[in-house]
Structure formats: structure tokens, C-alpha cells
Amino acid sequence: MKPHKIKLSLLLVLFLLWLFCLPSPLFNVPTATVAESSNGQMLGARIAADGQWRFPQMDSVPVRFEKCVLYFEDEYFYLHPGFNPVSISKALWNNMSGKPRRGGSTITQQVIRLSRENKGRTYFEKLIEIFQATRLEAGYSKKSILNLYASYAPFGGNVVGLETASWRYFGIPASELSWGQSAALAVLPNAPSLIFPGKNEVLLKHKRDALLFKLFHKKVIDKTTYELAIEEVLPGKPQPLPEVAPHLTEKIRKEHPGKRIQTTVDFALQNKVNHIVKEHHYILAQNQIHNLAVLVMDVNTREILAYVGNSPTTADHNNFVDIIEKPRNTGSILKPFLFASMLDAGEILPNTLVADIPTSVNGYAPENFDKKFNGAVPASMALSRSLNIPAVRMLREFGFQRFYNILKKTNQKAINKPSDYYGLAMILGGGESSLWDITKAYAGMASTLNYFNDTSSEYRENEYVEPTYLKSHSENPFGNIRKTPSVWNAGAIYETFDAMQKVNRPSGEENWEFFTSSQPIAWKTGTSHGFKDSWAVGVTPKYAIGVWVGNASGEGRPGLTGIQAASPVLFDILNKLPKSGWFKVPYDELTEVEICSKSGHLAGLFCEETKKEWIPINGTRTDACPYHQTVFLNSTETYRVNSSCYPLSEMKQKEWFTLPPVMEYYYAALHPEYKSLPPFASDCLREGENLMAFIYPKRNETVLLPKNFDENINEVIFKIAHRSPETSVYWYLDSQYIGSTKTFHELAVSPKPGNYILTVLDDEGNTLKEQIEIRRISGR
């Protein structure tokens, strides 16, 4: 082969070696996970997998640090091709003449040395550095090379990179470093051991001040800046990094390890919520309630604005547990979903009277929190007062499987068992969900209503999307436009929120509507059985707030209720948020109709008092008022009469509001204005009137015989409601007479186990029968 071809081949090989001499990526080392707020402020960080505090690569180097490091390390950085022949010659001469050693490396060479993990300082290694440095200069801009240096240079101990050093030594981002701070950090990569407090402070100060003087001499800084800079405090013992949202930071570490993540969190709001949580935790801890979680999100974007996974408690009380995504017993927090479902289906109206009477379904007997009965209450009031019995009866009427299917549409991930597993108890806390999913569902309702009102009465197919904490996320996670709702229509949601706005606020917030600084909110509390979980979740047109309070261990405590423990936190947070008014009325999903004032049903022929009211369009399918009827009275209106006993010409016709006997029994005691139907005149034939009803036991209900502390069988109380309380009622078990009652129709008996026919007979021969089963409680 000819000599020139050999030379050409060697040059080609050398060029190829040079072209591919750099590894890709240049730095293949683990980095710390860094969480930032929406405006770039640090929320928290987690150390890299190799135990180094090494933040992800910087985007740019602050001007002050750039000037400092260039005048200290490589004044001709922007002029050389990767190495500086003059500096290398001086260094070589010094080393050969026995003078103090000097490196002569450029910043580009130092980047190469860092990428090669600081291999031994030999002349051969120096040649490799120069060779690769020229390739780095050819493939990277000067700014990029400087960024690499600032990102991977050592700053003492396990602190790597300028941004890390700035936070660890001064507690601020690199962009805020002063001239004195920048100069102190600029000299550290050259001698990282100088950072140890109390050991090399004099030498560190000497190097820093010399650099500052050089900057002054080169007219980079003025005299005043120089004099102030040399008086600045030197970096000392590393400071702890911010922990503004520790549980969110840990969540990011698991989901985006080693990344710098800019979140949607509002830094100022996060700090306010942290302060509120700290104050309430101090109070709650006096009652041995140790854990508290808060989630605040933007209704319309589903962006997380504040995230407190747990209160500032101790390890003994599971302070590291992020409760926001942990399934907890829901208590009553699902009741608005049932109310909205029945409104949406056209099966109730907002103020339809619903029964609140003793109820037993296959042995399951729900109770209201106050252990009392109201007889009948408007559905909206049953929701705002969180009455349990009406909720169970409404769920039974609506159908549990239907409700279960609706819950699945809202992506309640913890409801993951077959519907039969939960049963009717689901509406009172028979299932579990997380603060994340519950708040998401409430936000989805509010967003549905907002979008409907802000567009041409349209819906989106994915309103119940997962919330996000990522600043850079999908622009449209909500899917395509549609004419029908994915879960509940806007009219049903609006009426549900209207009812939820009337929930009694906690102490100090009762008269909120009289203060211009207050703002309305649709909200609901929840308390689990055994006082183990308390909830308060609310929405405004802009914000959704979710609060959970309890013990992560599952320990119940007296007073751990939604209204006492969770709602004060919710309202303190609400008062820190900008006012957002109230929801617009979705008129395209509502229609104005005549409503019976007393029953809340569509007005019937016999309703004497009616009013105009906007209801969801499907509500027009509901029945007219069943509680008003026309009655005929004698001239003094003291008795009901008919043609069998009274002249037609003297009868008085009147519309009368009357409830079924059991509902009336409890309703009348709470409503003095309620008037029971007058009795029939004694000589009149009755026309199939329902005079009596069993309160206990109900149809197909098993009567259990409990034992007292002395192991003796307690008596059982049979109870009926009669339209004419003064009437005597006679009781029979099968054919055996067991007693009589008057006024208060309650009879205590001690029956033996078995199957019986319970019969009651009044003075006028009216009879009521019920088949019952009586059993002893097993295992006692």
C-alpha cells in the first residue's frame, strides 16, 4: 500500500475514533428527584440512588456564577477549542521545574474528567481529556458545556452540581445567588474539601476574596459590590432541603425517579394549607387524633393546587403514610351521588317528601345519627342533614346495582368488589374510597356543570378524569364533545349542589351568608362507623377541596366526625381561596313547573298551595302529589262523613294533606301545623281507610330476643301507629290475647321463639295482621 494511502487510512481511523469517542449520554449517573411548584419554587427533593445529592442537569447557568467560575477556572473559555495550549505549557513547565503543581485544564477538559469519573491524573489521561474535549466542543455549544460543568462539578461531601450546592449551603436556588455566594461556590470544585466547617474557612475565604478582587479589578463588579461581597458569610454545614409537600415529593420519586418535575402546586397556597393543617393537627392531637390529609384542585383543569398527604405527626403515628390515595371508609360522603342519580333519572324532585321512619331490610336496620325519626322530610333536607334512613330507603328504591354502576363511571378505584358485596350499607359507609377519588368525583360534577353553562349546553365524555400534578400535561384529557352527560346531567348536579350549600356549617361559620367576605360552597361531610374516618369535601365553581381526618391505624375516637373534625379544616382553606361566586343556573336542563308546597311533588288536583319551581327536565316524569285528597266533613268540620250517614247538601268539601300512619306518627310530633284527618262519624260506613300501620316489627322482619347483663331475656316492644290515638287497641299473638294499649300504642312482651301471626284490633273492629319470626340471639 502506498504511503499516502496509509496516512489517509490512519487519518480516517483517527477521525472516526475522534467522532465516536464520547459516550452517549456523556453522564450516565443517577440524579436526585426534584419537585417544584407551578412557578418553579422547590417543594422538595429526594437523594439520588447512589447517595449523592445530584440534581438533574441545569438548563442554564446564572450570570454571576458564570463570571465567577470563568475568571477562576478558565478565563479564555469562549476562545479556546477545548484546551488552552498556553495554560497547558505553563502547567507543564511548573511541574517539571519543581514549582507548585497546577492543572492547566479548561472547563471543557474538566467536564470530560468528570464524565470519566475522575480517573488518575496521568499524562496519558490528560491526552485523552484533550482529545475528547475537542470533540465535545465540536458537538456542544459553549453554554451547554458550561451547563454540564455546573451540573456535575463536586461541591464537597455528597453535594454535586451548582443548583444542589446553592440549596444545600445557602437554602436558595442558584438563580438568586449573590456575588459573594457565587464566588464561594466557584472556588469549591477546584478544592471541595474546603467546605468542611471550622477546618478550612480561612483558606476558603482567601480564595473567594481573591476571586472577588479579580472581578473588581477586571471591572466585572463595582467597588461597592466588592466591599459588600467580601463581608458575606461563607457556606457552612449543609442545610436541609425544603419539605413543602413531602408526600407529593415522595409520590413523584416513585412515579418519576431522578427527574426534575414542575408541578401544578400553588406554592403560596400550599404553605397556607400546611399552616392550617399544622394548627388543626395540634388541636386534634389533644383527642388522640393524629392524621389529616388535604387535597385542593382546580375544578376546570383537574390540576392539583395543594397536596398534604399527612399531618406533621411522628413516626409512631405513621407520619410517612400518604393517606390521599389510601382507601378509607366513606361514611355518608356518597349520598350526593345518589341524590343526583335519582334527580337525573327523574325519580324524585329536589323537595319530594321521603320517608324517615323505622326501617328494616332483611335484618339491616339503619339509624340516623341522632337516633330519631322525622316521619317525612324533603329529599334535599335529608341530604343536607345527612339522614341515614331516607338515604337507605332511596337507594333501595333506586336499585343498588344501578347506583353501583354509576359509581364505577366516576372511577372509584377502591370499589372493586361485586355489587352484592356492598349492599344497601354502601350509602352509609359500607364501602371504601380514597380522598383522591372522592375529591375527583366532586370536581367532575362541578366541571360538568361549568362546561355545560360555558358552552352551547354541551358535555364532555371524560369529565371524571384522573387529577394531575404535572405542569406539562395533556391539553385535553376530557375527550370529545357530546350532547348527553357521561354520568349526571347539569340540572341534577345544580339541584344537588343547591341542597349541599344548605348543609349546616361548623361553629363560627353558621351565619356566613351575612358576611360579604364569605363565599358559598357545595359541601358534604362523612363519618364512618365507629368514628374512625371523618370527611369534608366541597366544591365552588373554581375549586374542589377534600379533607380527611382520623388515625391511619384505624383507631376510632369520640368526636371524630365530619362536622367536628374535618369541616373546620375545609372552611379555613376555603377562606384562603379567591372568591369564585356560585354556579350558573343550567336553564337548558331545567323546566319550570307547579310544585305542591307541602309535599314537594308535582302539584296534583287537590294541592291547595302550590309554587313555581325549576326542576330537572326528567322530573316531569314523577307522579303528582299522593298526599293530598278531597275529604267530606260535617258542618262543624269535626268528623268525616259520606252519603251513608249525612245529607249531601250539608257536607263540606275540603282538600287535606295527610301522610300514611307511620310517617304521620313521627311527622306530626315535629310539625304543630300538621292536622290529622278528622275521624269518621260513628254512624258512617268507612271506605277502605288505612287507619293503622306497624312500626315494629315491620313486614318480614325477624324479631331478635336480646339478653341483658344478667343473661336474662329482655322484653320486646311491639309498636303501631293509629290515626286515632285515643282508640283502644287489643293485641293478639296467634289466637292468644297479650294486652291492650291506648294513646301510646306500645306493648312490652316476652314471647318464646317461633313463628306467629301478630294481630291488632281496635274498638271499631279494624284489624291489622303481620306474620313475624321470633328468635334468640345466637352465641350469647
Buried (B, 14 or more C-beta within 10 A) or exposed (E): EEEEEEEEEEEEEEEEEBEEBBEEEBBEBBBBBBBBBBEEBBBBBBBBBEEBBBBBBBEEBBEBBBBBBBBBBBEEBEEBEBBBEEBBEBBBEBBEEEEEEEBBBBBBBBBBBBBBEEEEEEEEBBEBBBBBBBBBBEEBEEEBBBBBBBBBBBBBBBBBBBBBBBBBBBBBBBBEBBBBBBBBBBBBBBBBEBBBEEEBBEEBBEBBBEBBBBBBEEEBBEEEBBEBBBEBEBBEEBEEBBBBBBBBBBBBBEEBBBBBBBBBBBBEBBBBBBEBBEEBBEEBBEEEBBBBBBBBBBBBBBBBBBBBBBBBBEEEBBBEBBBBBBBBBBBBBBBBBBBBBBBBBBBBBBBBBBBBBBBBBEEBBBBBEEEEBBBBBBBBBBBBBBBBBBBBBBBBEBEBEEBBEBBEBBBBBBBEEEBEEBBBBBBBBBBBBBBBBBBBBBBBBBBBBBBBBEEEBBBBEBBBBEBBBBBEEEEEBBEEEEEEBBBBBBBBBBBBBBBBBEBEBBEEBEEBEEEEEBBBBBBBBBBBEEBBBBBBBBBBBBBBBBBBBBBBEEBBBEEBBBBBBBBBBBBBBBBBBEEBEBBBBBBBBBBEBBBBBBBBBBBBEBBEEBEEBBBBBBBEEBEBBEBBBEBBBBEEEEBBBBEEBBEEEEBEEBBBBBBBBBBBBBBBEEBEEBEBBBBBBEEBEEEEEEBBBBBBBBEEBEBBBEEEEEEEBEEBEBBBBBBBBEBBBBBBBEEEEBEBBEEEBEBEBEBEEEEBEBBBBBEEEBEBEBEBBBEEEEEE
